[in-house]
């Protein structure tokens, strides 16, 4: 039961992260790369995005 809840929360957070990436003013290639990385790496990708990369992503992909 707990693993199912954690799995669902992880999916929701990944979708929120991807939607946030899509709204950023970066190139299409940057959006695709970041979205794939977040979705492919699951919890690690979500954690890195929200804790580290969220504010820096526009500098990386201008």
PyMOL CGO cylinders between C-alpha atoms (Angstrom):
from pymol import cmd
from pymol.cgo import CYLINDER

trace = [
    CYLINDER, 0.00, 0.00, 0.00, 2.75, 2.45, 0.93, 0.3, 1, 1, 1, 1, 1, 1,
    CYLINDER, 2.75, 2.45, 0.93, 4.75, 1.63, -2.18, 0.3, 1, 1, 1, 1, 1, 1,
    CYLINDER, 4.75, 1.63, -2.18, 1.71, 2.32, -4.35, 0.3, 1, 1, 1, 1, 1, 1,
    CYLINDER, 1.71, 2.32, -4.35, 1.22, 5.71, -2.72, 0.3, 1, 1, 1, 1, 1, 1,
    CYLINDER, 1.22, 5.71, -2.72, 4.90, 6.58, -3.20, 0.3, 1, 1, 1, 1, 1, 1,
    CYLINDER, 4.90, 6.58, -3.20, 4.73, 5.46, -6.82, 0.3, 1, 1, 1, 1, 1, 1,
    CYLINDER, 4.73, 5.46, -6.82, 1.68, 7.65, -7.51, 0.3, 1, 1, 1, 1, 1, 1,
    CYLINDER, 1.68, 7.65, -7.51, 3.26, 10.64, -5.75, 0.3, 1, 1, 1, 1, 1, 1,
    CYLINDER, 3.26, 10.64, -5.75, 6.40, 10.16, -7.85, 0.3, 1, 1, 1, 1, 1, 1,
    CYLINDER, 6.40, 10.16, -7.85, 4.39, 10.12, -11.06, 0.3, 1, 1, 1, 1, 1, 1,
    CYLINDER, 4.39, 10.12, -11.06, 2.48, 13.27, -10.07, 0.3, 1, 1, 1, 1, 1, 1,
    CYLINDER, 2.48, 13.27, -10.07, 5.69, 15.11, -9.15, 0.3, 1, 1, 1, 1, 1, 1,
    CYLINDER, 5.69, 15.11, -9.15, 7.33, 14.05, -12.42, 0.3, 1, 1, 1, 1, 1, 1,
    CYLINDER, 7.33, 14.05, -12.42, 4.35, 15.34, -14.41, 0.3, 1, 1, 1, 1, 1, 1,
    CYLINDER, 4.35, 15.34, -14.41, 4.41, 18.64, -12.48, 0.3, 1, 1, 1, 1, 1, 1,
    CYLINDER, 4.41, 18.64, -12.48, 8.14, 18.97, -13.19, 0.3, 1, 1, 1, 1, 1, 1,
    CYLINDER, 8.14, 18.97, -13.19, 7.65, 18.31, -16.91, 0.3, 1, 1, 1, 1, 1, 1,
    CYLINDER, 7.65, 18.31, -16.91, 4.82, 20.85, -17.09, 0.3, 1, 1, 1, 1, 1, 1,
    CYLINDER, 4.82, 20.85, -17.09, 7.07, 23.38, -15.37, 0.3, 1, 1, 1, 1, 1, 1,
    CYLINDER, 7.07, 23.38, -15.37, 9.86, 22.62, -17.86, 0.3, 1, 1, 1, 1, 1, 1,
    CYLINDER, 9.86, 22.62, -17.86, 7.47, 23.12, -20.78, 0.3, 1, 1, 1, 1, 1, 1,
    CYLINDER, 7.47, 23.12, -20.78, 6.51, 26.57, -19.46, 0.3, 1, 1, 1, 1, 1, 1,
    CYLINDER, 6.51, 26.57, -19.46, 10.14, 27.74, -19.26, 0.3, 1, 1, 1, 1, 1, 1,
    CYLINDER, 10.14, 27.74, -19.26, 11.44, 30.05, -22.02, 0.3, 1, 1, 1, 1, 1, 1,
    CYLINDER, 11.44, 30.05, -22.02, 14.08, 27.65, -23.34, 0.3, 1, 1, 1, 1, 1, 1,
    CYLINDER, 14.08, 27.65, -23.34, 14.66, 25.95, -26.68, 0.3, 1, 1, 1, 1, 1, 1,
    CYLINDER, 14.66, 25.95, -26.68, 12.60, 22.99, -27.76, 0.3, 1, 1, 1, 1, 1, 1,
    CYLINDER, 12.60, 22.99, -27.76, 15.63, 20.71, -27.64, 0.3, 1, 1, 1, 1, 1, 1,
    CYLINDER, 15.63, 20.71, -27.64, 16.32, 21.82, -24.06, 0.3, 1, 1, 1, 1, 1, 1,
    CYLINDER, 16.32, 21.82, -24.06, 12.72, 21.10, -23.09, 0.3, 1, 1, 1, 1, 1, 1,
    CYLINDER, 12.72, 21.10, -23.09, 12.89, 17.63, -24.59, 0.3, 1, 1, 1, 1, 1, 1,
    CYLINDER, 12.89, 17.63, -24.59, 16.23, 16.79, -22.99, 0.3, 1, 1, 1, 1, 1, 1,
    CYLINDER, 16.23, 16.79, -22.99, 15.19, 17.97, -19.53, 0.3, 1, 1, 1, 1, 1, 1,
    CYLINDER, 15.19, 17.97, -19.53, 11.79, 16.29, -19.72, 0.3, 1, 1, 1, 1, 1, 1,
    CYLINDER, 11.79, 16.29, -19.72, 13.27, 12.95, -20.76, 0.3, 1, 1, 1, 1, 1, 1,
    CYLINDER, 13.27, 12.95, -20.76, 15.91, 13.14, -18.03, 0.3, 1, 1, 1, 1, 1, 1,
    CYLINDER, 15.91, 13.14, -18.03, 13.32, 13.89, -15.35, 0.3, 1, 1, 1, 1, 1, 1,
    CYLINDER, 13.32, 13.89, -15.35, 11.00, 11.12, -16.49, 0.3, 1, 1, 1, 1, 1, 1,
    CYLINDER, 11.00, 11.12, -16.49, 13.76, 8.55, -17.03, 0.3, 1, 1, 1, 1, 1, 1,
    CYLINDER, 13.76, 8.55, -17.03, 15.43, 9.00, -13.66, 0.3, 1, 1, 1, 1, 1, 1,
    CYLINDER, 15.43, 9.00, -13.66, 12.24, 8.97, -11.57, 0.3, 1, 1, 1, 1, 1, 1,
    CYLINDER, 12.24, 8.97, -11.57, 12.70, 10.20, -7.99, 0.3, 1, 1, 1, 1, 1, 1,
    CYLINDER, 12.70, 10.20, -7.99, 16.31, 11.24, -8.50, 0.3, 1, 1, 1, 1, 1, 1,
    CYLINDER, 16.31, 11.24, -8.50, 15.38, 13.35, -11.50, 0.3, 1, 1, 1, 1, 1, 1,
    CYLINDER, 15.38, 13.35, -11.50, 12.47, 14.98, -9.69, 0.3, 1, 1, 1, 1, 1, 1,
    CYLINDER, 12.47, 14.98, -9.69, 14.63, 15.73, -6.65, 0.3, 1, 1, 1, 1, 1, 1,
    CYLINDER, 14.63, 15.73, -6.65, 17.47, 17.18, -8.73, 0.3, 1, 1, 1, 1, 1, 1,
    CYLINDER, 17.47, 17.18, -8.73, 15.04, 19.28, -10.75, 0.3, 1, 1, 1, 1, 1, 1,
    CYLINDER, 15.04, 19.28, -10.75, 13.16, 20.76, -7.81, 0.3, 1, 1, 1, 1, 1, 1,
    CYLINDER, 13.16, 20.76, -7.81, 16.17, 21.22, -5.51, 0.3, 1, 1, 1, 1, 1, 1,
    CYLINDER, 16.17, 21.22, -5.51, 18.89, 22.25, -7.94, 0.3, 1, 1, 1, 1, 1, 1,
    CYLINDER, 18.89, 22.25, -7.94, 17.98, 22.74, -11.60, 0.3, 1, 1, 1, 1, 1, 1,
    CYLINDER, 17.98, 22.74, -11.60, 14.65, 24.57, -11.45, 0.3, 1, 1, 1, 1, 1, 1,
    CYLINDER, 14.65, 24.57, -11.45, 16.18, 28.03, -11.16, 0.3, 1, 1, 1, 1, 1, 1,
    CYLINDER, 16.18, 28.03, -11.16, 19.24, 27.30, -13.32, 0.3, 1, 1, 1, 1, 1, 1,
    CYLINDER, 19.24, 27.30, -13.32, 17.62, 25.62, -16.31, 0.3, 1, 1, 1, 1, 1, 1,
    CYLINDER, 17.62, 25.62, -16.31, 17.01, 28.86, -18.23, 0.3, 1, 1, 1, 1, 1, 1,
    CYLINDER, 17.01, 28.86, -18.23, 20.73, 29.71, -18.03, 0.3, 1, 1, 1, 1, 1, 1,
    CYLINDER, 20.73, 29.71, -18.03, 21.75, 26.28, -19.29, 0.3, 1, 1, 1, 1, 1, 1,
    CYLINDER, 21.75, 26.28, -19.29, 19.41, 26.22, -22.33, 0.3, 1, 1, 1, 1, 1, 1,
    CYLINDER, 19.41, 26.22, -22.33, 19.15, 29.71, -23.77, 0.3, 1, 1, 1, 1, 1, 1,
]
cmd.load_cgo(trace, "trace")
